[in-house]
């Protein structure tokens, strides 16, 4: 029995050591640098199609804005050449640490927080702090990027968080969809994440701006949420169609 306990203790210690090595500062630094150069390669070797062609000019009068994207389509987001820098809210976990560094390498800013599916997790994960940080960024004139669907929730179903941010900040939501013809789809991932691959065609589609009145009641917030979801579903389908390889 004592021998078994010792073996279990050694295995536990070994697992902790492996976690420290693979998820420590050195691993994060190496992975983030590799991810940065990989995204640079994807951008350099892809042909980009932007719809509408004057998307940036159309959005300028609305700045600062909340850029809404789906989970799973956000991987290439920090590197896309749209000429619009922003602050992005990123989770406080290992993947988030790597992502945050990559986002910053491309000249953007990060807000470290995560809401999660359950209201009780919001404060623990820093969701309320993240919300306030995004409010302050918008007040300063910075754009922010927020995933419209809820982490680990229902893929491509817009949540109320992004709509409430638009209501409180008076900033409009600009829906954005990104899709590549050459992609590796993680079919078992809850968000149907797609890794953009080099040597293909990438489409960036901007949807119609969604504005939320400051005095919106619950019914109006839900109406705005549905409108945003419908618009994002539309431009997502359009982006994949423009690559020549629909979903």
Secondary structure, 3 states (H helix, E strand, C coil): CHHHHHHHHHHHHHHHHHHHHHCCHHHHHHHHHHHHHHHHHHHHHCEEEEECCCHHHHHHCCCCCEEEECCCCCCCHHHCCCCCCCEEEECCCHHHHHHHHHHHHCCCEEEECECCCCHHHCCCCEHHHHHHHHHHHHHCCCCEEEECECCCCCCCCECHHHHHHHHHHCCCEEEEEEEECCEEECCCCCCCCEEECCCCEEEEEECCCECCCCCCCHHHHHHHHHHHHHHHHHHHHHHHHHHCCCC
